[in-house]
């Protein structure tokens, strides 16, 4: 038997740098090198775009997501390369931000 994908997720223009699956809510959240984070259903439907608070025009100003984690309560935490943490609801609403100078891995 050959393995086949359950769904194909589309919407990113650049390579994926981080992703998480929240099986309890049936969501896949992914972030790309030069763009926003996207929320997809497990069936592959694009549901939301998560825009960081300081997204400006031009590739040198994009927030670059490095780590993503989703909770079963419907929160998504994204850590960006510039030291910015953002918490979003699964509805795409930015709920909180915090900056740090610490190295997060």
C-alpha positions, -999 to +999 in steps of 0.1 A: +000+000+000+011+035-007+006+063+018-015+091+005-021+125+021-053+131+041-054+167+029-032+192+011-029+225+028-025+256+006-021+293+012+016+299+020+038+316-006+071+306+011+085+275+029+069+263+061+091+270+092+068+257+119+035+238+123+013+222+150-017+200+150-046+204+175-065+171+171-090+181+198-102+211+177-094+195+143-070+223+133-036+226+117-016+258+123+014+266+102+038+295+097+060+303+067+093+320+063+081+353+049+044+354+057+016+350+081+005+319+101-025+301+087-052+280+104-065+251+084-091+224+092-079+188+091-098+185+058-075+212+043-099+241+043-082+275+050-100+290+080-080+320+092-049+341+088-030+351+119-013+385+114+012+397+139+008+432+154+038+448+136+034+434+101+046+461+076+050+461+039+082+447+025+100+414+030+125+428+055+097+437+079+078+404+080+075+387+113+090+353+109+074+326+130+098+302+146+076+281+170+038+275+172+018+257+198-020+253+201-040+244+231-072+224+233-089+255+248-085+273+215-054+295+220-024+296+197+010+308+209+035+319+182+071+328+189+087+350+162+124+352+154+126+388+167+117+377+203+080+385+201+054+361+216+018+365+204-013+347+217-042+344+193-077+329+196-086+303+170-109+330+156-078+349+146-080+376+172-047+388+187-051+385+225-017+394+239+019+401+230+052+400+249+087+407+238+118+389+252+156+391+247+160+354+258+170+327+233+139+304+229+144+270+215 
